[in-house]
């Protein structure tokens, strides 16, 4: 039941996957390509709201 969610790194723009569990905790997620840590839900929720 642990789905993977695509997340776009706000720093480098690369898309990578995290588990849904990690995403829902809203902890800092570290982008593997660039190493920057960020909060997932702030960016993703705003981006989705604007694009709809």
C-alpha positions in Angstrom: 0.0 0.0 0.0 3.0 2.2 -0.1 2.6 4.1 -3.4 5.4 6.1 -5.0 4.7 9.7 -5.6 6.6 11.8 -8.2 8.0 15.0 -6.7 9.7 17.8 -8.5 12.7 19.4 -6.7 12.2 23.1 -6.4 16.0 23.7 -6.5 17.1 21.7 -9.5 13.8 20.8 -11.2 14.5 17.1 -11.4 11.6 14.7 -10.8 12.1 11.8 -8.4 10.0 9.4 -6.4 9.2 9.2 -2.7 6.8 6.9 -0.9 3.4 8.2 0.0 4.2 7.6 3.7 7.2 9.9 3.6 5.2 12.5 1.6 2.3 12.5 4.1 4.6 13.0 7.1 5.6 16.3 5.5 9.2 15.9 6.6 12.1 17.3 4.7 12.7 15.2 1.6 16.2 15.2 0.1 16.5 15.4 -3.6 18.9 12.6 -4.7 20.3 14.4 -7.8 21.2 17.8 -6.1 21.1 17.0 -2.4 18.8 19.9 -1.3 16.2 19.2 1.4 12.7 20.7 1.1 9.2 20.2 2.5 7.2 18.3 -0.1 3.7 19.5 0.5 4.2 23.3 0.4 5.4 23.2 -3.2 3.3 20.4 -4.6 0.0 21.6 -3.2 0.5 25.1 -4.5 1.6 23.9 -7.9 -1.4 21.6 -8.3 -3.8 24.3 -7.3 -2.4 26.7 -9.9 -2.4 24.2 -12.7 -6.0 23.2 -12.4 
